[in-house]
Amino acid sequence: MAQRQAIEVKRLDELFAAEPDRLSRLTFETAGIYFDWSKTHLDQEIFEQFRARAETAGFAAARDALFAGAIVNASEGRAATHVAERGNGSPEEVALAASRRQRMRALIDAIEAGAFGDVTGVLHIGIGGSVLGPGLLVDALGRRSAKLEVRFLSNIDGTAFDSSVARLDPATTLVVVASKTFTTLETLANMEAALDWLRAAGIADPQGRVIAVTAAPEKALEAGVDETRILPFGEGVGGRYSLWSAVGVSAALALGWEAFEELLEGAAEMDRHFRFAEPAANVPLIAAFADRLYAEQLGCQTRGVFPYDERLRLLVPYLQQLEMESNGKSVTAGGKPVQTATAPVTWGGVGTDAQHAVFQLLHQGTMLVPVEFVAVREGDDEQDQEHHRLLLLNVFAQGAALMQGRTSDDPQRCEAGNRPSATILLERLDPRSLGALIAFYEHRTFANAVLLGVNPFDQFGVELGKDIARKLAEGEEIDALDASTRALIERAGV
């Protein structure tokens, strides 16, 4: 793989000394979130080189195409219409999304009015974005105020099913099945298991407890779901971008409709920022510039994300799909080999636990890892405020230590410093700010894709393994497999 011409980078302490305006140039506040990219190696010269690259790559036109509802997913010949779910995009898509949202609202109103009897819980079945997005919302925002017990099930492992239903009463549980195509093997198998669970509990009409969320409503009908309990969403809404659509119905049930609307408005506020801010102040674009610098020029194959807030513990799994499934490509949107590194591996953990598990490598390891901290200024717990104060001091200290380093006569106690970090500080964690934060990551992913020339909206790489698994389940192609795989199947007795 060819590499771009190397960019010379200065030490972080040198950059702060040489650029008196560095903090003001590389910190931003929008949608109730403070972004600090000053501890990255972006200097004015590097920024200008990336700004010119964005112009050459047609960033502005690509962004306009996204918000106009034009075809930006060329390999599948469709638009990416997730921004229409929060009121941005072509007028036709925005109107259609609003109509579908009203259908969702009507069903939620009916549930709350008792149309399904007493409802105390929801079993939400899906996989990938159909679970990761709603799961993040409920875990982050519903710990103290959720109206219902919502359990999320994605894994086809029977143990996952058992643990998911353990705290649910089948007599008062709704089953939400979210699948874009309504053909996903794992999701359909778990739906059948859920119907069996309801039947075993004596539920006379288990199908009557199922709500389907899909872009293929005819498939849900074929599966036996009544048309009045099917919530459609657009074909242009990708799974990892779908929490804004009817896929978020379980979150809306748990958190309340007002919270769901605030989530959409927070995302819309970030949409407006990304759409209209100039490059020098456009936070998702600047974050993408830093991503490209570290992946392409400094050879960083991973990026660590560390939320210092227990409520954001599911942020990293969500970002792993968003970033790696979108931009983990080796060919451009035109089918040519890419000429540089694409998406790094996204990984991380929750502070302060992560400090005592992986930060040794970050401070003294031989691999350079750009780090991203996410924190919330206001806590929301019942403990003494000193807990939250210490939490915040820890996250800020880690960023300072990574940059500063330490000298010692003992080599084992030396830390080189000059290790980059970015910090995202939310004023508070509420639906509006979480919506803006997730939209920031979406737009950052899109900006990276434009700079790379790849299509972030397809995911053909995940299909081969699924195809082979389906054929094996149907008793096909076993003889065509390699000797190792055949032996494993035989040993496992499957």
N, C-alpha and C positions, 0 to 999 in steps of 0.2 A: 504494500500500500504506500503510495507516494505521500510525502509530508509537505506541508506548506512551508514557505521560507520562514526560518526561525525568527522569533521576535525577542529582542533583548529585554530582560526584565530586571528591574532594580529591586533591592531589598525593601521590605515594607517600611522599616524605620527610616531608610533614606528617602522614601517617597513622602512620608509625613514631614520630614525636615525640609524637603525641597519644594513642597506644594502647600503653602499656607492656607489655601482654599480647599484642600482635599476633602475635609469633612463636609463642607457645604456642597461640594460637587457630587459626592458619592453617597450622600444620605438623602432620603426622600420620605415624604409622608403623603399617603393617599389612602382613602377608604378606611380611615381609622387605624392604619398600620404604618409603623416606622420601619424603613428598610435601610440597613447600613452595609454598604458594599465597600467601605473605605479600607478595610483590612484585606482587600484583594490586591493583586498586582496590576490592576488596571491603572495606567497613568494616562495623561492626556494624549500622548503620541499613540499609544496602543488603542485607546478609544477611537481616535480619528481613523486609524487603519481599519478597525472593525466597522465604523460608521460607513466608510467608503465601500467596504465589502457588502454591507447590507444594501447599499444603494445599487451596487452592481448585481446583486442577487435578486433585485426586484422586490425588496421587502415591503415597501409601501403598497405596491400593486397587489402583492399576495395578501396583505392584510385587508386591503379594500375588497378583494375577491371573497375573503372569508366572511366579512360582514355584509356583503351584497348578496350572499347566497349563491355565488357562482360555483362552478365545479372546481373544487380544490382537491378532491380525492380522485385523481385522474385514473388510477388503476381500476377503480370500481365505478367510475363515471357518475359521481354524484357530489353534491355539496356536503359540507359539514355544518349541520344546522343546530348544534347545541347552543350557540349564542342566541338563536331565535327563542329558545325556551325562557330566556330572561329579558326578552323584549328588544333584542338587537339582531339585525339581519334583514333579509328581504321582507317587504310588507306582507307578502303572501305567506311566508313561513312563520312570521310573527303572529299573524292572525290565526293560522292553523294551530300553532302551539298554544295560543290563548284559548282556543275552542277546546282542545284536548284537556287543557288544565281545568276548564270549567266542568268537563265530564268527570275528571278526577275529584274535583271539589264536591260535585253532586253525590258521588259514591261515598266519599268520606262523611258528608252530611247524613246520608242514609244510615251508615254504620253507627254514627253517633246518636241518631234518632231511634236506634233499636231495631232496624230492619233485619239485622242478622241475630237478633236476640242479645243476650248479655255477652259482651266481648271483653275479655281481659288480657288476651295475648295474641301475638302474630308470629307465625313461623314464616319467615321470608326466605324463599328458596331461589337460588340463582348461582352464578359463578362469575368470576372476574369482576368487571365493573358493575354488574347487576347486584353485587353484594358489597364490594369494597366501598363504594361511595355511600350508600345508605347506612352501612355499618359504621363508617367514620362519623357521619352526622349524629346518629343516635348515641354512640359512645361518647362523643365530645360534648353534646348539648343536652342529653337526656338523663344524666346520672341522678339528678336530684328532682327532676320535674316530669319525667316521662309519664304519659297517661296510660300507657300499656306496657306490658312485658313483650319486647320484640327480640326474637332469637333469629340469628342468621345462619343459614345452612348452605354450604357450597360443595364441600368435599363429598365424594361418593363413598368414602369410608363409612361403614356402618356405625363405627364408634362416634363419628361426628353427628350422625343422626340421633343416636341415643342421647348424647349430651345436650343436643339442641332442644329436644322435646322434654327433657327431664323436669324443667320448671314450668311447663305449660299444661293447662287443663284442656284436653281435647274437646270438652263440651262447650268451651268458651273461647276457642282459638280459631282465628282465620288463617288460611294458608295463602300467602301471596307468592305466585310463581312468576319470576321475572326472567324473560329470555327473549332476546331480539328476534331470533328465528323460530323459536319454540321447537327446535329440533336438537338442542344440545343434550348429549347422552346423559351426562351427570345430573343435569337439572330435571330431565324427564324421569330418570330413575328415582330421584329423591321425591318427586311429586307423587309417583306411584306408592312409594313407601309411606308418604304422609297420608294418602287416601286409605292405605291399609291400617295405619295407626288410628285414624278416625273410625273406620269400620269396627276395628277390634274394641273400641271404646263404646260401641253401640250407637254411633251417630247414624241416623236413618238415611240422611242424604249428604254423604261426604263431599260430593261434587258441589253442593250448594254452599260449602264453606270456602271454595277456591276463588281467588281473584287472579286473573292472568294479566300480565303487563308485557306487551310485545309489539314489535313492528310488523308482525305477521298474524293478524287477528284470525284469519281463516284457519291457521294451524291450531290456535287455541280452541276454536270451535270444534275442529276435528277431534281434539283431545277431550271433548266433553264439557268445556267451560261455557256457561250460558253467556250469550252476547251482552247482556246487561252488566256482566261482571268482568268484561274485558276492557282494559285501559290501553289504547294504542299510543304509540309514539312514532316519530318520524324515522324513515329509513336512513336519513342523513345523520341521525344521532348515534354516534358510536358508543359501544358499551362503556368504555372508560370515560366517556364524557356525558353519561346519561343520568346522573343523579338529579339533574335539574328537571327531568321529565317525569312521567308517571312512574318511572323506576323508583322515585323518591316517595312513593305513596306510604310505605311503612314508616318512614321518617316523619312524614306529615301527620300520620295518625298518632304517632308517639309524642311528637313535639307540639302539635297544633298547627292549624292552617296559617295563622299569623306568623309563626316562626318560619314556616316554609317560604312565605312571601318575602320575609326579610332576608332570608338566605339568597333568594333570587335577586333582590335589589342590591345586596352587597356585591354579588357577582357582576351585575349590570354596571355598578359604579367602577369596578376594575375594567370592565369592557370599555367604558368611555375613556378611561385613562389610557389604556393600551391603544385605542383607536386614534386618539387625537393628540397625545403628548408628543413633543419633539424628541428625537433620539437622545439628546443630552439629559432628558428628564423622564424617559420612558423606562420604568423599572423592569418589566419583563424582558425588554430588549437588552438592557444593560446587564441583567443577570445572564442572559444568553451569551453576551460578549465574554463574560468571565468564564462561563462553561466552556466555550470554544478555546479560550486561551489555555486553560488547564488541560483539557483533553488533547488538543492538537499540538500545542507548542511545548508544554511541560510534561507530556506523556502520562498524565494522571488517568488511570483506568477506572477509578472509582470516585464517588462523591459521598461524603457522610452527612446525613441529616439527623439532627438531634433535638427533638422537641423537649424543652424543659418544662413540661406540663403533662401530668398523667392523663389529662383529658384528650391529649393529642397523640396517644400511644399508637393509634391506627393510621396516623398520617404517613409513616414510612411505607407500610405495605401498599397504601393507596398510590403513593408517588412511584413506587417500583413499577406498577403496571402502567401508569400514565406515561412515565418517561421512557422506560425500556421497551415497552410494546410499541410506543409511538415511533421512537427514533433509533431503535436497535436494528438498523438496516445496513446493508453492505452495497446496495445499489441506489442510484438516484431515482427521482420520480420519472426520469426518462429511460430508466433501465440500464444506465451506464454504471460501471464500478465507481464507488466513491473514492475520492483521492485523499481522505484523511480519516481520523478516528471519528466515530459517530457518538452514540450515547454511551457515557460511562456507566458502570454498575452503580445503581443507587442502593445505599444501605444505611443503617443507622440504628438508633436505640433511644431510650428515654433517659434523660438526665434526672437525677444524679447517678442512677444505676450504671449508666454507660461509662461514666468516669472511672469506675472501679472494674471495668471489664475490658474496654478496648482503647482507652485514651493513651495508654502506654505507647502503643504503636503510633498514634497520631503525633505524639510529642517527640519520640526518639526513634521511631522506626525508619527504615531506609526508603520506604515508599512515601511520596508526597501525596497527601489526601486533602483536597479542599473540603472544608467543613462548613456546614450551615446550621446555625442555632435558631430555634424558634421558641420564643418565650411570650408570656402574657403578663402585663404590668399589674393587673388586678387579679388577685386570687378569688376563688369561689369555694371555700371550704369552711369547716367549723372549728379549725384549729387556731391557735394563737398566730397572729400576723407574722411573728418571727419566723415561722416555717417558710412562708412565701418570700420573706426578705432574704433568708439564707439561700433559698432556691435561686433567686435572681442574682445574688452576689456570686454564686457558683458559676452560672452560665457566663456572666460578664468576665469573671476571672479566667475562665478557660480560653476565651478569645484573646485576652491580653497575654496569657502565658504562651499560647501558640505563636503569637507574633514576637513577643519579647525574648523568649528563651532564657537560658541561665548559663553562666560560666562557673566553672569549678576546677580546682586542682585535681579532682577525681574525675576521670573521663566518663565514668558511669553515671555521674550526676550532672553532666553537661547536657544542655538542650539547645539545639542550634537556633531555635526560633525561626523567624521568617516563614512561618507556616500560615497559609491564608485561612480566613474565615469570613463569613457573612452572618449578619444577625437580623432576624425579623422579629420585631417587638409589637405585639398586638396590645392595644389599650385594654381590651377585655375580650374574653372569648364568648361571643354571642352569635346568633345566626347571621347577622349582617357581616361581621368581620370574618367569620369562617367562610362565608360565600366569596368574599373578596380574596381571601387567601388562596382558596382552591382555584379561582379564576386566574389569579396571578400565575400559579404553576401551569395551568393550561396554556396561557399565552406565552409563557417562557418556553414551554415545549414546542409550540408552534414557531416561535422566533428561531429557536435552534434548528428546526427542520428547514426553514427558509434559508438560513445561512449555509446549511449542508446540502441543500437541493434535494432532500428526501421527502417522501410522502408520509406524514405522521398519522394518517387516518386509515391505513390498511395494516394487516397483521398476518400475512400469509405464512410467516414462519411458524405459527403455532398449529397449522392445519395438518401437516404431514403425520405427526404423532397421533393426533385425534383420528385421522383416517385409518391408520394402521390399527389402532385400538378398536375402532368400530368393526373393521373387517375381521379381526381376531375374535371379537365377541360373537360374530355371525359364523364363525368356523371357517373363515376364508384365509388364504395366503400364508398359513403357518409354514408350509414347506418352502416358501420363498424367502423366509427369514434367515439371518445369519445363524451359525451354529451356536453361538453364545446365547442368543435370545431364545432359540428353540429349546436349549437345555434348561434355561431358567423357567420357561413355561411348563416343561415336563416335570421339573423338580417341585414346582409349586402346585402341580396337579390341577392347573386351570386350562 
